[in-house]
Amino acid sequence: MQAMVLNKIGAALEWKQLPDRNPGPGQIRLKVGACGVCRTDLHVVDGQLPNPVLPIIPGHEIVGRIDALGKGVEGLSIGDRVGVPWLGHTCGVCTYCLAQQENLCDHPLFTGFTRDGGFATATIADARFGFPLGEVDSDEALAPLLCAGLIGWRSLVLAGEGKKLGLYGFGAAAHIVAQVAKWQGRSVFAFTRRGDAAAQDSARSLGAAWAGASDELPPEPLDAAIIFAAVGDLVPLALKAVHKGGRVVCAGIHMSDIPRFPYDLLWEERQLVSVANLTRQDGIDFLHLAPQIGIVTKTTPYPLKQANQALADLRAGRFVGAAVLVP
């Protein structure tokens, strides 16, 4: 197998040829068809998430076909196309797992962070966290659904059922969530970096009722807002944009420090909540709905060997939508 490997925080990924690996009990081996490049991968490479297991193969938006089954795997077969997300393993016995909150598991493993991921031609995954994807759409188109889509879905559920929804940071996740929200009959208000005409045009093309800069107020108060950009300065701006009783959801696994802000922005029962990981039920619910919604992902493909360029382009905001590595 070939892989792009992170050996040192802050360093470029290195192209490696590695021995083929066999799945253990309860595991599957995938031939990777595509792997999305997520902002969380940047956080891993840049050292913004503590205690990665190094060396590590990043990547947690994996689409592939099973080519080997470990002992005891049921419900999956060789040749099945499956997707593997960020949350790659849970203990099943801690307080959170027993309370149907496995996204908060005390002893988790994360794909591309504490277990090898999909910036490779093959990967090993916990069979319990391999979601069947069927045969609709291409591997490249499906890859962003495995994190941008899933975390976006969980964030949307936590945002509540309000009809006027703000999305701060119109990248891979927001361009998927906007389509789901529109399908649900909501009005979407898109907030981007000032002067980012491409992202604003993309939002309008997906049916956004309004698109503007993140430091602008929307034309009417919002019921809820989701912050996808890892920028703490957006929190008080989003709180200012929602009405009394509104909710602001922080969707990222990492965010820069939130600045001090007056209590008046939180008062009147506004809520500020965070999203952590996902549950398998999130995956089941969202991936069942996605074909019905007809989600179209905007992707920029890169060969596997160009993973460093894909990360650099993501960091610099050089594309709209999602980057995807195609081995």
Sequence and secondary structure as in RCSB ss.txt:
>XXXX:A:sequence
MQAMVLNKIGAALEWKQLPDRNPGPGQIRLKVGACGVCRTDLHVVDGQLPNPVLPIIPGHEIVGRIDALGKGVEG
LSIGDRVGVPWLGHTCGVCTYCLAQQENLCDHPLFTGFTRDGGFATATIADARFGFPLGEVDSDEALAPLLCAGL
IGWRSLVLAGEGKKLGLYGFGAAAHIVAQVAKWQGRSVFAFTRRGDAAAQDSARSLGAAWAGASDELPPEPLDAA
IIFAAVGDLVPLALKAVHKGGRVVCAGIHMSDIPRFPYDLLWEERQLVSVANLTRQDGIDFLHLAPQIGIVTKTT
PYPLKQANQALADLRAGRFVGAAVLVP
>XXXX:A:secstr
 EEEEB STTS  EEEE       TTEEEEEEEEEEE HHHHHHHTT SS   SSB    EEEEEEEEE TT  S
  TT EEEE SEEE  S SHHHHTT GGG SS EEBTTTB  SSBSEEEEEGGG EE  SSS HHHHGGGGTHHH
HHHHHHHHH S SEEEEES SHHHHHHHHHHHHTT EEEEEESTT HHHHHHHHHTT SEEEETTS  SS EEEE
EE SS TTHHHHHHHHEEEEEEEEE  S         GGGTTTT EEEE  S  HHHHHHHHHHHHHHT    EE
EEEGGGHHHHHHHHHHT SSSEEEEE 
